[in-house]
Amino acid sequence: MDFFDYFINVPENIVVVSPELKILAATNTYLKTTMKTREEILGKVFLKEVYQNPAVSFEENPVVLSIKRAMQTKQVDYLDVLRYDLEKSAADGGGYETRYWEASHTPVLDEAGQVRFVIQNTHDVTERELARQASKINEEKFRFLTDAVPQLIHTNDPEGGCTYVNRRWLDYTGLPAEELLGDKWQQTIHPEDLGQVAQRRQNAMTEHVEYQIELRIKSKDGQYRWHLLRSVPMKDADGSVIMRVGSAHDIHSTKIMVQEMLDTNEQLSALSDQVQQAYQQAEDQRATMEQLIMQAPAVFAILRGPQHRFSLVNPRYQQLFPKRELLGKTVAEALPEVVGQGFIQILDSVFETGQPFVAEEIGITLDWHNTGQQEEAFFTTTYQPLVENGQVAGIIAFGYDVTPAVKLRQELESLKNG
């Protein structure tokens, strides 16, 4: 076989350039990848007369600099991942196509040790790089969502080591993330609660199940506050735990109020079991929020555009409105009862100003069960602007139902005052 025929059929992206950077030869694979013909490139100055990048000058082109280093050092020079867009033909619509490459430049010397030509071997890593960028974007979205919720969110590896904490953890404890990862988070737990936490945690990891526990977590001012912590395992298709998602919700005020009532009013002692049961039921309902994103942890919806049209509703949100169609409708269309309650004005303000709205135990009156009877319910909610390309495109609505806790507190306060 003729050597030239052998060379041009090598299944690699290879181009050969002279010391003057003129193209001497190229493989068929290279021509196919770069969408050029051999006649269009041979004898042309590489990256100047052909394959030029309009965004970078020829003299500062990193590929040109790498080739020159290879000629100067007479050693192979390697380039890390580099974005270098390729010009498309007029038949393909013109313009440039985004590409990412890894490249090596190998100098070939003559008998006198002078560079005869340089062989460039490139690998198209566009698919890998775009996948990496997409993964990074998804990670950033995950962090944004967990930072938006009013809970302490964290993730653990299958062995229980902490791998991530959201901004609420950092703000609450006053510690940097590195002092909470692994097993270091245990320094924030009240010493009296550590033993029970460790036992409950170990049992859940052994059985690959979720668990929840009340414990005290130390704040940055040195005070311990009661939290309801819940940890849910995320499993793969084979049922193996690949990570755990957990959250801690502040229940300090409610717990202290219940304890004070039990300690100060002997008449309530007979009702203590019922009160504790009602309290636990309320906290269990509120704790459903912790199933973060894929596990539908709370009431979550995305409202698009200035009319606040539902584009995404999680199952928990939909369950609030049985038999009501939400997707594709505006808030005013789907939930006309809220128009006169000021919520449309709140959404308008978030959309227009880009400032989030946070409310605790805000009351909403609706016909929740389609019975014709309206009833007031209470929510702790966050309306967070959804920003795309520097503009507010919608609103992230995130919240959780606190009706049982509010009604319980009202009942307890009534009992206390009575």
Stockholm file with secondary structure:
# STOCKHOLM 1.0

chainA/1-418         MDFFDYFINVPENIVVVSPELKILAATNTYLKTTMKTREEILGKVFLKEVYQNPAVSFEENPVVLSIKRAMQTKQVDYLDVLRYDLEKSAADGGGYETRYWEASHTPVLDEAGQVRFVIQNTHDVTERELARQASKINEEKFRFLTDAVPQLIHTNDPEGGCTYVNRRWLDYTGLPAEELLGDKWQQTIHPEDLGQVAQRRQNAMTEHVEYQIELRIKSKDGQYRWHLLRSVPMKDADGSVIMRVGSAHDIHSTKIMVQEMLDTNEQLSALSDQVQQAYQQAEDQRATMEQLIMQAPAVFAILRGPQHRFSLVNPRYQQLFPKRELLGKTVAEALPEVVGQGFIQILDSVFETGQPFVAEEIGITLDWHNTGQQEEAFFTTTYQPLVENGQVAGIIAFGYDVTPAVKLRQELESLKNG
#=GR chainA/1-418 SS CCHHHHHHTCSSEEEEECTTCBEEEECHHHHHHHTCCHHHHTTSBBTTTBSCCTTSCTTTCHHHHHHHHHHHHCSCEEEEEEECCEECCGGGTSSEECCEEEEEEEEEECTTSCEEEEEEEEEECHHHHHHHHHHHHHHHHHHHHHHHSSSEEEEECTTSCEEEECHHHHHHHCCCGGGTTBTGGGGGBCHHHHHHHHHHHHHHHHHTCCEEEEEEEECTTSCEEEEEEEEEEEECTTSCEEEEEEEEEECHHHHHHHHHHHHHCGGGGGGHHHHHHHHHHHHHHHGGGGSTGGGCCSEEEEEETTTTEEEEECHHHHHTSTTCCCTTSBHHHHCGGGGGGTHHHHHHHHHHHCCCEEEEEEEEEECTTSSSCCEEEEEEEEEEEEEETTEEEEEEEEEEECHHHHHHHHHHHHHHHC
#=GC SS_cons         CCHHHHHHTCSSEEEEECTTCBEEEECHHHHHHHTCCHHHHTTSBBTTTBSCCTTSCTTTCHHHHHHHHHHHHCSCEEEEEEECCEECCGGGTSSEECCEEEEEEEEEECTTSCEEEEEEEEEECHHHHHHHHHHHHHHHHHHHHHHHSSSEEEEECTTSCEEEECHHHHHHHCCCGGGTTBTGGGGGBCHHHHHHHHHHHHHHHHHTCCEEEEEEEECTTSCEEEEEEEEEEEECTTSCEEEEEEEEEECHHHHHHHHHHHHHCGGGGGGHHHHHHHHHHHHHHHGGGGSTGGGCCSEEEEEETTTTEEEEECHHHHHTSTTCCCTTSBHHHHCGGGGGGTHHHHHHHHHHHCCCEEEEEEEEEECTTSSSCCEEEEEEEEEEEEEETTEEEEEEEEEEECHHHHHHHHHHHHHHHC
//
